[in-house]
Amino acid sequence: MGTIITPYLTLAAILFCIGLYGALTKKNGVIVLLSIELMLNAVNLNLVAFSKLGDHPVLTGQIFSLFNITVAAAEAAVGIAILIALYRNKGTTDVTEMDSMKR
Amino acid sequence: MVSDYSQYAWLIPLFPLLAFLALTAMGRQMKEAGIYFSIIAMLASFIVALLIFVERLGGNVEGYTWDKLDWLRVGDITLNMGFEVTNLNSLMLVIVTLVSLLVNVYSKGYMKDDERIHVFFSYVALFSFSMLGLVISENMLELYIFWELVGVCSFLLVGFWYFKPEARAAAKKAFIVTRVGDVGLFIGILLLFWHMPGHSLDFSSIHNAFSTGKIDPSTTTWIAILIFIGAIGKSGQFPLHTWLPDAMEGPTPISALIHAATMVAAGVYLVARTFDIFHASSDALLVVAYVGGFTALFAATIGVAQNDIKRILAYSTVSQLGYMMMALGMGVSYASGMFHLFTHAFFKALLFLGAGSVIHAVHTQDINEMGGLSRKMKITTWTFAIGSLALSGIPPFSGFWSKDLILSEAYEHNKLLFWAGLIAAFFTAFYMARLFFLVFMGSPSKKHHAAAADGSDHTHSAHHEPHESPATMTTPLVILAVLAVVAGFVNTPMNEWFSHWLTGEDHAEPVNWFILILSTLTGLLGIGLGYLMYLKRSVPRDVVSGKLPGLHTLVYRKYFIDEAYDGILVKPLRGMGYILELIDIYIIDGIVRLSAYAVVSLGRLGARLQNGQLQTYGVITILGMLILALAIAGRRFIHAE
């Protein structure tokens, strides 16, 4: 059974790492949001894989991944809205410039 | 007979203490009033002291002791504080308060242009308080506290003109050198505490224990010698005398106070006060006598070659203190030593205040730059002459009687010391004659006016012409001059009232007319030689220094004692201190600074990481989680073992 789930988990881990890398290094806010989506989807992949192929397969994982997708959509909507507002104010979506919370 | 006034003896140190507190608290605001307050406080002390003294003149040798104040409880031993009045310390009280009072009055004139005059008066008041406290202390420990206070005051006053580097150095030297002696005294007190029955340190117990021989002889010798080391330090005896001439950097009234009644008298007083201990050990007495005799001769020879008016007087003090110690060490009784202390207090205070008056007038301390002052300063000249004659031991001045008593005793007990004393008397007379003739007689020095602008120990601007000092300064001189004449008559070979009164013992010293005449002749010979060399100039001044330049240099440089100390003790110690300082700076401080630096840089790093950028925070979060994960994994790994 372990051999069956491993490719899913590996893919999820790779996706998560790509997403993490992007979220921590990219300057463009849109790409950062995209990277976060990648991370969330990696998590979703894990949830679905475990709900189907885990030791005690239950549907909870799949339902939870639906919640995740919903939250991700809401987050993307709010995030993009904030980005647009920032772009209108500052003329850039560069996240390194967004440090007005510092003081 | 319980005396009426003696029970109020505690008032005597209290008045100067009040003056000190008042001047310290609001000296600046009080201005002139503070100085009058100080003088009046001293006058009050003097009156009380005089009342006690007069009361005790009635042949009463019983002491009055009050020791009701419980001070410290150590186990089941209680240390008391209190005061004691005996004939010995009633005499000291009068001397100290009188000299202190006169110095106060004199200082009002001498220091009037100094900005810190109220500070000066407050220090003087503290000094008087400490000394009076020392005098009436009831036990050794109390005495030791005041003993140290006296040392502190000498430090403050010698270094009063702290802006002069020499004054700072002299103050430090006075403090440190006397501390060396104080360590001896301290160990002596500890030994005494250890060996005394019931660990009691009060003087009456000491008297009982030592006069009945309860302490074993070798311990007694040790205690006595250790106490004497304290006295060596304070009284400027060889080899701890080096601070005393340097202490001349202080204001001149302070020199008078230190040399006549307070600091240096404390050592002699200490030996007299603990005389029972010394009396019980003939070895210790011998040490005292030889140190005293040697110091008397040694310092007198140095005095011959000095050029600074105050330094000559300082060496004469060292020498005269040597006489006192010699007298105490003779072991007959402390009467002759205290008698010399008594007369010396007056004429030495007189000489110092006179020297102050001279310095006030000519603004130099070099006797070669003075001369012919007798025409301009009549009162100073006459009083100084009286003081010089008293110091030289010329009859009928007071110094003659006291020095003679010592010499007579020495003749009876130890011929070697007698000759040392006699030769010292010759040198004393000679250098006083030299001083007097160079300063007051002859013609004014040409260098005088050139030197008037600088080199003085004064803060106010130079006058053009020497003139007599104001009445506040001359009045004390006159009073002291009168005392310097009459003080000796309390104890003459014809009338031994003083010794009898002081010790309560009858020991009729045989009147030795041979000694009387011999010492007078010695004094006259010294003066005569000084007259021929420095006034008539029929004997060339370089009669000795020309033929034996090495000897002159040796004496002029004070036998290179200071240089020897510098080479043997000061330099190695300073080197060691330097190394220790390096260790302190680089190793001890290094550790401290390193830890501080580590914390500070950690904080800097933290501050830099808080740059408001989400991504940085993200990295930190990830790193934190990684560390956490590793920690958990590691913990599991360890627990698996």
Interface residues (C-beta under 8 A of the other chain):
Chain A: L20 A23 L24 T25 V95 T96 M98 D99 S100 M101 K102 R103
Chain B: Q610 N611 G612 Q613 L614 Q615 G618 V619 I622
